[in-house]
Amino acid sequence: MTRALALAARAGAAGDVPVGAVLMDASGAVIGEGHNLREATHDPTAHAEIVAMRAAAAAVGTWNLEGCTLVVTLEPCLMCAGALLQAHVTRLVFGGWDEKAGAAGSMYDVVRDRRLPYRAEVIGGVREAEAVALLTHFFDARR
């Protein structure tokens, strides 16, 4: 989470919503990371989670990220939750809950939906205060 928070701060400094993500393999080695790049790339899919999963898939040479853990500073949205299920990410660890758009337990619980063929373990609220502080500072500065 320390690395994800640093990546989130980098996104905020670049003018994007401060969210960072790190993907680790089963041994705990980092195989992909990223932060929000929507503003820099003009790409609506360039969320931190997607950027990190793309980097990890390229690094390991497969889309199948089973056994991997995605650590992200904010609860994933519907798009990112769906993508991590499609990639077969085994575990999701996140910082702040997103009551407006979260899809891992707050607004929706896509990643643990028993109707879907693949589910992920979810651990939320890790270093939540730090993750939320980055977001609060970012949005307060824009108001």
Protein Blocks (a to p, Z undefined) as FASTA:
>chain_A
ZZmmmmmmmmmmnopacdddddddfkopafbdcddfklmnopaklcfklmmmmmmmmmno
pablghiacddfbdcdfklmmmmmmnopabdcdfbdcfklpcghpmpcfklmmkbmbdcd
ddehiaklmmmmmmmmmmmmmZZ
